[in-house]
């Protein structure tokens, strides 16, 4: 019986395999093998013994079921692993786990899980960036209402809105690339980090193991890898999850019935929005991913707590990290994938965007007229007061702002009717939006090339 929604509802099976019981088992075997390989490089283990261990360091030869049987007796997971390996290795079993403490295996295997997760997360992020760049480019000149405080502000373009998302996603890619070498780091200096059990070549042994596995080599550790590395990783997961929810929340807002400027794709032939309201087209995927993003961010607090261990270590972090790292990683990947899918199938209604601008009766062009008055020679504060009074009159009387402006003496004296008409064209007040979009798209595409 499945209990966790990750088992049956959320996440990609290939990604979840990394953090599964089997994925953990595979990587711990790989670390134990790498340890013997490093000992062979230093002349402490023969090639024959290494070959024998390498031949059985796989989940078919050393099954997780056999390890579980031994753990039921020993009450110790890594001792169970090493005993199972020794059984399979025969005479070569003498060198398995040589000089190691359990957490050398555990944390280094976790580093492999982190490395592999980062690779897949990066790939999904690059795919999301590519789709977002396409949206920004396609909607470069789609004029719509900009909104602040939930109210109409001044015109913006959908392209600029998407460019803001795009540049944020590019920064997330930069952050991940910068952090990856700090995150994917194992350790192999024994019970308290002195390397005493590894002998005089302890640091070289650690270096050989880490570089052989494609991991970073730490300088100073206790019995565990410094959890500041995990904090950085989970913080990145939370950060990108927030970026995705920011995008999805905006799309959900723009899909509201009273706005209808953009929204999530909907299969009208098959998809059902409500069991009772047949007209509904709910942004279900956006809402789904937004909820999951909140779970990802919730992993931050226990991750910080897990960094606070007694002396050279205690075990209070272990059970917690089985949730924070695995669930946070798998759910984050799911959020990124769903955000890409939403952007891929998103619709944008340019005509509706213009209708919503027109519904504001020209009020969103008050800034444009004010700035033109300043250019004409009227002091900025005075120009602001002129437009403030004109705007409030238009609101109070429910009439067009351009009509109030045309009979306002200061404005009528400064501009002709044609000039005033041009000021109320929203296309004439989008500034350098297109230029920003072009640069954001170019930088993003270069980053993922």
NUTI-382644 format. One record per residue (C-alpha): x, y, z. Coordinates in pm, whole numbers, padded with zeros to 5 digits, always signed. Each point is the difference from the previous one (the first is absolute). Layout:
! NUTI-382644
XYZ
...
END
This chain:
! NUTI-382644
+00000+00000+00000
+00139+00341-00100
-00007+00259+00276
+00199+00299-00123
-00148+00207-00288
+00346-00002-00155
-00052-00373-00054
-00313+00032-00207
-00071+00363-00095
+00294+00238-00025
+00344+00002-00153
+00192-00175-00275
+00090-00366+00064
+00352+00034-00142
+00069+00297+00227
-00156-00166+00303
+00218-00306-00060
+00301+00206+00110
-00150+00041+00347
-00169-00339+00019
+00117-00280+00225
+00154-00164-00307
+00169+00323-00109
+00151+00045+00344
+00115-00363+00005
+00162+00027-00345
+00197+00307+00097
+00117-00140+00333
+00134-00303-00184
+00174+00235-00242
+00164+00187+00286
+00120-00321+00166
+00146-00108-00335
+00172+00338-00047
+00159-00037+00344
+00163-00329-00100
+00106+00153-00333
+00175+00284+00184
+00174-00250+00233
+00118-00184-00311
+00144+00324-00139
+00196+00042+00322
+00125-00360-00008
-00197-00124+00300
-00233-00229-00196
+00092-00223-00295
-00164+00035-00337
-00139-00351+00038
-00175+00089+00324
-00127+00326-00150
-00134-00184-00306
-00178-00248+00224
-00166+00280+00199
-00084+00199-00315
-00167-00309-00147
-00247-00026+00289
-00051+00374+00070
-00337+00006-00170
-00361-00047+00117
-00034-00337-00174
+00292-00157+00183
-00063+00179+00329
-00375+00040+00020
-00175+00252+00218
-00212-00290+00127
+00309-00178+00135
+00122+00321+00156
-00341+00043+00166
+00018-00352+00143
+00337+00070+00160
-00110+00344+00122
-00291-00163+00183
+00263-00177+00210
+00274+00263+00026
-00229+00304+00028
+00262+00184-00209
-00053+00073-00369
+00362+00044-00113
+00129-00298+00197
-00272-00200-00170
+00119+00129-00338
+00363-00087+00063
-00086-00346+00134
-00210-00070-00309
+00283+00119-00222
+00253-00213+00184
-00221-00306-00043
-00010+00057-00376
+00368+00091-00035
+00139-00312+00165
+00372+00021+00084
+00015+00357-00129
-00251+00105+00264
+00279+00083+00244
+00052+00344-00152
-00361+00113-00021
-00065+00318+00203
+00371+00015+00086
+00071+00307+00214
-00349+00142-00048
-00270+00109+00239
-00362-00045-00092
-00059+00362-00080
+00289+00005-00245
-00220-00228-00206
-00331+00166+00079
+00095+00362-00066
+00205-00082-00307
-00292-00199-00142
-00227+00296+00072
+00247+00222-00186
-00047-00229-00301
-00376+00037+00034
+00038+00376+00018
+00232+00004-00302
-00240-00208-00207
-00299+00206+00114
+00173+00325-00093
+00071-00139-00347
-00366-00080-00060
-00128+00318+00166
+00233+00206-00217
-00125-00171-00313
-00363+00064+00092
+00077+00362+00088
+00168+00052-00338
-00309-00140-00172
-00218+00239+00200
+00224+00293-00090
-00025-00090-00370
-00381-00002+00010
-00014+00324+00200
+00231+00165-00255
-00237-00106-00276
-00294+00155+00186
+00185+00326+00061
+00101+00024-00365
-00346-00092-00132
-00179+00249+00226
+00268+00268-00027
-00241+00271-00113
-00326-00124+00151
-00119+00305+00192
-00197-00055+00319
-00075+00159+00333
+00278+00015+00251
-00138-00034+00350
+00129+00106+00340
-00180-00056+00331
-00254-00205-00197
-00105+00309-00196
+00058+00129-00351
+00330+00188-00021
+00146+00085-00344
+00043-00209-00317
+00250-00283-00011
+00058-00273-00255
-00051-00368+00063
+00346-00042-00147
+00152+00210+00278
-00198-00192+00261
+00146-00323-00140
+00347+00157-00026
-00010+00069+00375
-00072-00370+00058
+00264-00098-00251
+00279+00206+00152
-00085-00135+00344
+00019-00356-00131
+00337+00079-00156
+00124+00122+00337
-00120-00326+00152
+00210-00187-00256
+00303+00211+00089
-00058-00066+00370
-00024-00374-00056
+00318-00011-00208
+00186+00202+00262
-00129-00209+00290
+00035-00349-00153
+00373-00040+00080
-00069+00096+00363
-00301-00230+00030
+00117-00324-00164
+00276-00073+00251
+00061-00323+00194
+00242-00076+00283
+00230-00286+00103
+00202+00090+00306
-00161-00229+00253
-00189+00026+00324
+00091+00355+00103
+00172+00131-00313
+00363-00060+00100
+00069-00272-00255
+00177-00205+00268
-00150-00331-00115
+00100+00072-00359
+00369+00026+00084
+00268+00240-00116
-00151+00027-00348
-00344+00087+00133
-00044+00321-00195
+00126-00155-00320
-00237-00293+00052
-00290+00243+00040
+00108+00196-00308
+00022-00315-00210
-00345-00117+00106
-00168+00335-00062
+00159+00073-00335
-00066-00358-00114
-00370+00049+00082
-00014+00345-00156
-00057+00179+00330
+00159+00296+00171
+00273-00056+00257
-00062+00164+00340
+00268+00160+00211
-00123-00042+00358
-00291-00218+00113
-00124-00162+00317
-00158-00343-00034
-00241+00161-00244
+00011+00233-00296
-00074+00356+00110
-00375+00047-00025
+00046+00353-00129
+00034-00181-00334
-00347-00153+00040
-00138+00335+00111
+00127+00155-00322
-00155-00279-00206
-00341+00005+00165
+00003+00380-00006
+00049-00018-00376
-00288-00246-00027
-00218+00242+00196
+00120+00294-00209
-00077-00157-00338
-00331-00133+00135
-00088+00358+00097
+00093+00122-00349
-00224-00262-00155
-00290+00080+00230
+00046+00369-00079
-00053-00079-00369
-00291-00235+00064
-00171+00239+00240
+00012+00275-00260
-00149-00227-00265
-00274-00105+00243
-00077+00364+00074
-00012+00097-00367
-00242-00288-00062
-00254+00136+00247
-00340+00046-00163
+00010+00378+00030
+00345+00017-00167
+00029-00290-00249
+00324+00135-00148
+00197-00323+00016
-00041-00343+00146
+00084-00364+00021
-00080-00218-00300
-00316-00210+00024
-00101-00306-00202
-00361+00093-00083
-00069-00343-00152
+00089-00205+00308
+00094+00212+00300
-00250+00077+00277
+00029+00313+00213
-00269-00074+00257
-00233-00287+00086
-00293+00242+00027
+00097+00324-00179
+00029-00119-00358
+00137+00333-00126
+00312-00004+00218
+00355-00013-00143
+00207-00009+00316
+00381+00056-00007
+00047-00337+00164
+00364-00063-00089
+00106+00347+00116
-00182-00049+00329
+00144-00349+00042
+00357+00117-00051
-00054+00308+00220
-00105-00224+00287
+00302-00225-00047
+00231+00305-00010
-00118+00086+00351
+00099-00346+00123
+00346+00045-00155
+00046+00330+00183
-00112-00159+00325
+00310-00221-00010
+00221+00299+00082
-00068+00007+00374
+00088-00365+00080
+00304+00032-00229
+00134+00284+00215
-00079-00197+00315
+00187-00302-00139
+00320+00203-00016
+00007+00030+00378
+00156-00324+00119
+00167-00074+00335
+00379+00011-00005
+00136-00202-00294
-00346-00140-00074
-00321-00149+00131
-00275-00183-00185
-00283+00253+00033
+00044+00109-00361
-00015-00341-00166
-00371-00080+00008
-00092+00357-00089
+00234+00012-00299
-00162-00309-00148
-00302+00225-00052
+00149+00342-00068
+00247-00101-00269
-00206-00267-00175
-00342+00164+00011
+00133+00350-00055
+00199-00111-00305
-00273-00210-00162
-00274+00256+00057
+00216+00285-00125
+00067-00187-00324
-00374-00058-00035
-00071+00371+00051
+00254+00101-00267
-00141-00251-00251
-00360+00111+00059
+00094+00367-00031
+00155-00076-00339
-00311-00187-00106
-00223+00291+00103
+00211+00252-00192
+00011-00229-00303
-00380-00021-00021
-00084+00347+00132
-00231+00223-00202
+00023+00380-00016
-00295+00208-00124
+00146+00322-00142
-00344+00142-00085
-00125-00056+00352
+00313+00171+00132
-00087+00312-00204
-00365-00017+00108
+00106+00003+00364
+00218+00303-00065
-00294+00178-00165
-00225-00089+00293
+00213+00229+00215
-00128+00302-00196
+00348+00127-00071
+00102+00026+00366
+00308-00217-00056
+00135+00269-00235
+00000+00272+00267
+00374-00047+00053
+00066+00046-00371
-00190+00330-00011
+00171+00117+00319
+00346-00067-00145
-00093+00180-00322
-00108+00302+00205
+00339-00004+00176
+00175-00009-00339
-00221+00292-00105
+00135+00202+00291
-00243-00044+00286
+00167-00095+00333
-00037-00366+00086
-00194+00052+00325
-00242+00235-00176
-00044-00243-00289
-00069-00281+00245
-00270+00203+00174
-00163+00086-00333
-00022-00368-00094
-00104-00107+00347
-00295+00239-00007
-00090-00100-00356
+00021-00371+00085
-00220+00026+00307
-00257+00195-00201
+00000-00271-00267
-00046-00267+00267
-00274+00190+00180
-00196+00071-00319
+00083-00335-00165
+00124+00173-00314
+00312-00022-00218
+00312+00168+00138
+00081+00139-00347
-00330+00193+00006
+00087+00157+00334
+00352+00079-00123
-00124+00160-00320
-00192+00264+00200
+00263+00048+00270
+00151+00343-00082
+00365-00089+00069
-00017-00314-00212
-00209+00148-00282
+00245+00292-00026
+00296-00233-00029
-00119-00265-00249
-00213-00035-00310
-00279-00259-00021
+00219-00226-00215
+00288+00023+00247
-00234-00085+00285
-00138-00297-00193
+00355-00130-00047
+00065+00028+00373
-00294-00231+00069
+00132-00274-00229
+00144-00261+00241
+00258-00105-00260
+00159+00342+00049
+00070-00058+00367
+00183-00332+00024
+00346+00155+00011
+00292-00235-00065
-00199-00317+00075
+00082-00154-00338
+00369+00069+00041
+00000-00167+00342
-00182-00303-00138
+00251-00039-00281
+00297+00011+00236
-00159-00233+00256
-00077-00255-00272
+00351+00020-00146
+00168-00042+00340
-00225-00289+00097
+00052-00189-00322
+00375+00049+00025
-00006-00134+00358
-00165-00328-00099
+00182-00051-00329
END
